[in-house]
Amino acid sequence: MITRLIFLFCVCVTLPELAQARMSDVSCDDSARMTETLNNVLGAERQGMGLRDPETRLEVWVTTRNGDWLIVQSYANGTSCIVAMGEHWEGSHANPA
């Protein structure tokens, strides 16, 4: 739980623009700055991504040292938003059908 609070603090401090959406606490920023923050500040790595529609991509980011995970929604306009987060990530090694 403390890890999540530290993460939220880092996101709020490092991301200058917070957007209100249907979910509370959705954080948005420029996609390049978001990637930089996730990689260099949090030590997260992108584990996978897929298209939601032609202009929206969903990405799963995981901090391997502690298992925290985030789902980032990236838009064609250059904005990315953290839309979900959690703990205890367990990756799957199954090959897609």
N, C-alpha and C positions, 0 to 999 in steps of 0.2 A: 504494500500500500504506500509506503514511503517513497518507493521508486516512482510510482505513478504521480505522486504529488511533486516530486522533484522534476519529473518530465513536464508536467503541466506548467510549473514555474518557468522552466527553460523555454517552453513554447511561447508563453506569454511575454517573456522578456525579449526573446530573440525575434519574434515575428511581430512586426510593427502594426500589422493590420489584422484585426479580428472581425469576422463577419458573423452576423446573427442569421441562423437558418432555422429549419424546423427542429433540428437537434440543438440542445443547448451546448455551449462550449465547442462549437465547430470552429477551428482555426484555419484561416486562409492566408496565403501569401503568394508572391511571385514564384513560379515553379522552380526556377533556377535557385532562388534563395532558400526555398523549402528543401530542395535536394541537398544543398550545402549544409543546412542546419541539421537535417536528419543524419547525414554522413559524418560530419566533423564535430558537431556538438554532442549528439546523442550516440554516435557510433553505430547507427542502424544501417542495415543493408537491405536493398530491395530483393525480395525472395521470389516475386512473381508479379505479373501484370496481365491485364486483359482489357479488351474494349467493351465498354458498356453500350456505346453508340458511336457513330462516326466522329463525334467531337469530344468524347469523354472516355478517359482511361482510368481504370482502378488499379492500384498498386498495393501490394502487401509488403510492409517494411518490418524487419525484425532486428532487435538488439540481441545478438547471440549470447552476450555475457550474462544476461539475466532473463531472457525469454519474453521481454515486453514486445508487443506487436502493435502496429498501426495500419489502418487502411486509409490510403490517400486517394482522393478523386482529383484527377488532373484534367483541365479543360483546354481546348484548342486555343483559347485566348491568352494562354500563358499563366493562368492562375491554378493553384493547387490547394486543396482543402483536406485537413485531417477530419475524417468523418466517423472513425471508430478507433478504439484502442483497448488493449487488454494485457493480460499477463499469461505466463506459462505456455508460450507457443510451442507446439509440437509439429514439426514439419513432416510431410508425407513424402515417401520416396517411391510411391506408386507411379507408374508410367500412365499417361492419359490414353484412353481407348481410341 
